[in-house]
Amino acid sequence: MMKVGLIAGDGSFPLEVADSISQKNRGVFIVALKDAASKDVERYPHIWIRMGQIGKAIQFLKENNCEELILIGGVKKPNVWLLKPDFGALKLFFKLIMLPVKGDASILKTLINFLEIDNKFKVVGAEKYISHLLMSEGLLVGEKIDEKTQIDIDVAIANCKNIGSKDIGQACIVVDKEIIASEDESGTDKMLKDIISKKIRFNKKGVLVKLVKPIQDRRVDLPAIGMQTMRLVKEIGLCGIALENRSSFISDKNQVIKFASANNIFIYGLSNENL
């Protein structure tokens, strides 16, 4: 029986994807990344690998009849020079070294090509199995967005497109037309924690916006939020979050909606035509 292979990073998404695949009566095999994936993935057939052991991962995925592959969950990406590649990963390693820009999107594109062209897997987007966690268009939580907040969203969209096209990050925070912070490869939650550590707080104004990078392959690394992001947004005092419709995920969706509603934080799905 053909199984779906899952290369699992951190967060609750890998488990939500595995559960959803399993509910559709498909087999799952998980390649769990050490220092990233949750121990909970062990309820499914799995192996643990360190970054760099992609040769070992490919061998196990093939032995377990995995044709489709999903890459899901964040990874604290080590410098590609320090991957200590196993024999099966040497070709990928040299391709990564040659990359002019070593941003997430370029690294992931190279990895996908390696998996598909060199190793004959079919990489699919997680939305094939967790479409119920995708962001919808318009207001998911909250009242009408006022003009001031709309201007902040527009400023944030322009900035996200700028940093995204340079393969720097997907997210930023704008308050009163001012860019307070932009995401880098450390991720959204790190950006939010840095604001908190600087003791910067707002009183129900400003937005967090996350967009797909214009240059990225949309089958991997779609923008996502979960409970951790919501708690940090509340602590900073922002009034809401805007995400790209049908191109962003919400982990623990029901919990996130309840939390946002209870704390008067809007969640808004940006129409793809307006981006």
C-alpha positions in Angstrom: 0.0 0.0 0.0 1.3 3.4 -1.0 1.9 5.7 2.0 2.2 9.5 2.4 5.7 10.5 3.6 5.9 13.4 6.0 9.1 15.3 6.7 8.2 16.8 10.0 9.6 20.0 11.6 8.4 21.7 14.8 4.9 22.9 15.8 1.6 21.0 15.9 1.1 21.0 12.1 2.9 17.7 11.3 0.6 15.8 13.7 -2.5 17.6 12.4 -1.5 16.6 8.9 -0.7 13.0 9.9 -4.0 12.7 11.8 -5.9 14.0 8.7 -4.2 11.6 6.3 -4.9 8.7 8.7 -8.6 9.7 8.9 -8.7 9.4 5.1 -7.5 5.8 5.5 -4.1 6.5 4.0 -0.9 5.1 5.5 1.6 7.6 6.9 5.4 7.4 7.4 7.1 10.3 9.3 10.7 11.4 9.0 11.0 13.4 12.2 13.8 16.1 12.4 15.7 15.9 15.7 15.6 19.1 17.8 12.5 20.2 15.9 9.7 17.6 15.6 7.4 16.8 18.6 7.7 13.4 20.3 4.0 13.0 19.6 4.8 12.0 16.0 5.9 8.7 17.4 2.3 7.4 17.4 2.9 6.8 13.7 5.5 4.7 11.9 8.6 7.0 11.9 12.4 7.5 12.0 14.3 10.3 13.6 17.1 12.0 11.6 19.4 14.9 12.1 19.5 17.7 9.5 21.9 16.3 6.8 20.7 12.7 6.9 18.5 13.1 3.9 20.1 10.0 2.3 18.8 7.9 5.3 15.4 9.6 5.0 15.1 8.8 1.3 16.0 5.2 1.9 13.3 4.8 4.6 10.7 6.6 2.6 11.3 4.3 -0.3 11.3 1.2 1.9 7.9 2.3 3.2 6.4 2.8 -0.3 6.0 6.6 0.0 5.2 8.2 -3.3 3.8 11.5 -2.1 5.9 13.6 0.2 4.8 16.6 2.4 7.3 18.9 4.0 5.6 20.5 7.0 6.5 22.4 10.3 9.2 24.9 11.0 12.9 24.0 11.1 15.6 26.1 12.8 17.8 26.0 9.7 21.4 25.4 10.5 24.0 27.0 8.2 24.0 24.6 5.2 27.8 24.3 5.5 27.3 22.6 8.8 24.8 20.0 7.7 27.3 17.1 7.9 25.6 15.4 4.9 25.4 11.7 4.8 26.4 9.9 1.5 22.9 10.2 0.0 22.8 13.9 0.6 26.1 14.9 -1.0 24.6 15.9 -4.3 22.0 18.1 -2.5 24.8 19.5 -0.2 26.8 20.7 -3.2 23.8 22.2 -4.8 23.0 24.2 -1.6 26.6 25.4 -1.3 26.4 26.8 -4.9 23.2 28.8 -4.1 23.9 32.6 -4.5 21.2 33.4 -1.9 20.8 30.9 1.0 17.3 32.0 2.1 14.5 29.6 3.1 12.8 29.7 -0.3 15.9 29.0 -2.3 16.9 26.1 0.0 13.5 24.6 -0.1 13.2 24.9 -3.9 16.6 23.1 -4.2 15.4 20.4 -1.8 12.1 19.9 -3.7 14.0 19.5 -7.0 16.4 17.0 -5.4 13.4 15.0 -4.0 11.4 15.1 -7.2 13.9 15.1 -10.0 16.7 13.0 -8.5 14.6 10.8 -6.3 11.2 10.5 -8.1 9.0 11.5 -5.1 5.9 13.7 -5.7 6.0 16.7 -3.3 2.5 17.9 -2.5 1.2 20.8 -0.4 -0.2 20.0 3.0 -3.5 21.6 2.0 -4.3 18.5 0.1 -5.0 16.9 3.5 -5.6 19.9 5.8 -7.6 22.2 3.7 -9.9 22.8 6.7 -7.0 24.6 8.4 -6.5 27.1 5.5 -7.3 30.7 6.0 -10.6 31.9 4.4 -11.3 35.3 2.8 -12.5 38.2 4.9 -13.0 38.4 8.6 -12.7 35.1 10.4 -12.8 36.8 13.8 -13.6 40.4 14.7 -15.7 43.4 13.5 -15.2 45.7 10.5 -11.6 46.9 10.0 -11.3 50.7 10.4 -9.5 53.0 7.9 -6.4 53.5 10.1 -5.9 49.7 10.5 -6.4 49.2 6.7 -3.6 51.7 6.0 -1.3 49.7 8.4 -2.3 46.5 6.5 -1.4 48.1 3.2 2.0 49.3 4.5 2.7 45.8 5.9 1.7 44.1 2.6 4.2 46.3 0.6 6.9 45.5 3.2 6.2 41.8 3.2 6.4 41.7 -0.6 9.7 43.5 -0.4 11.4 41.2 2.2 9.7 38.2 0.6 11.1 38.9 -2.9 14.6 39.1 -1.3 14.0 35.7 0.5 14.4 37.3 3.9 11.0 36.6 5.6 7.2 36.4 5.3 5.9 38.7 8.1 6.1 42.1 9.6 4.4 44.4 12.2 3.1 47.8 11.3 1.7 50.3 13.8 0.5 53.8 12.8 2.1 53.4 9.3 5.4 52.6 10.9 7.2 49.2 10.3 8.0 48.1 13.9 9.6 44.8 12.9 10.3 42.6 9.9 10.8 38.8 10.0 14.1 37.2 9.1 15.0 33.5 8.9 14.5 33.1 12.7 10.7 33.2 12.2 7.6 35.1 13.3 7.5 34.1 16.9 11.2 35.2 17.4 10.3 38.6 15.8 7.4 39.0 18.3 9.5 37.9 21.3 12.2 40.5 20.4 9.5 43.2 20.5 8.4 41.9 23.9 12.0 41.8 25.2 12.4 45.5 24.2 9.4 46.2 26.4 7.4 47.7 23.4 3.7 47.6 23.9 0.6 49.0 22.1 -3.0 49.5 23.1 -5.1 47.6 20.6 -3.6 49.1 17.5 -1.3 47.8 14.7 -1.2 44.6 12.8 0.8 41.4 12.1 0.7 40.5 8.4 2.1 37.3 6.9 2.3 36.7 3.2 3.7 34.0 0.9 7.1 35.1 -0.5 6.6 35.9 -4.2 9.6 33.6 -5.1 8.6 30.6 -3.0 7.2 27.2 -4.0 3.7 27.3 -2.6 3.8 23.5 -1.7 6.0 24.2 1.3 6.5 26.8 4.0 3.1 28.5 3.7 2.6 31.2 6.3 1.0 29.9 9.5 -0.2 31.0 12.9 -1.1 29.1 16.0 -1.7 29.6 19.7 1.9 30.7 20.5 1.6 33.5 17.9 -1.8 34.6 19.3 -0.4 34.8 22.9 2.5 37.0 21.7 0.2 39.2 19.6 -2.0 39.7 22.7 1.0 40.6 24.9 2.3 43.2 22.4 -1.2 44.7 22.2 -1.8 44.5 18.5 -5.4 44.7 17.3 -5.2 42.0 14.6 -3.6 39.7 12.2 -4.0 39.6 8.4 -3.1 36.4 6.4 -3.3 35.5 2.7 -6.6 33.7 1.8 -6.2 30.0 0.9 -2.4 30.4 1.2 -1.9 30.4 5.0 -2.7 27.9 7.7 -4.1 28.2 11.2 -2.9 25.5 13.6 -5.3 24.5 16.5 -7.8 26.5 14.5 -10.8 26.3 16.9 -8.7 27.2 19.9 -7.1 30.2 18.0 -10.6 31.5 17.0 -11.8 31.3 20.6 -8.7 33.0 21.9 -8.9 35.8 19.3 -12.6 36.4 19.9 -12.1 36.5 23.7 -9.3 38.9 23.4 -10.8 41.2 20.8 -8.1 40.4 18.2 -9.3 40.2 14.5 -8.1 37.6 12.0 -8.5 38.7 8.4 -8.1 36.8 5.2 -6.6 39.0 2.5 -8.1 38.5 -1.0 -5.5 37.2 -3.4 -6.7 39.6 -6.1 -5.7 42.6 -3.9 -2.2 41.4 -3.3 
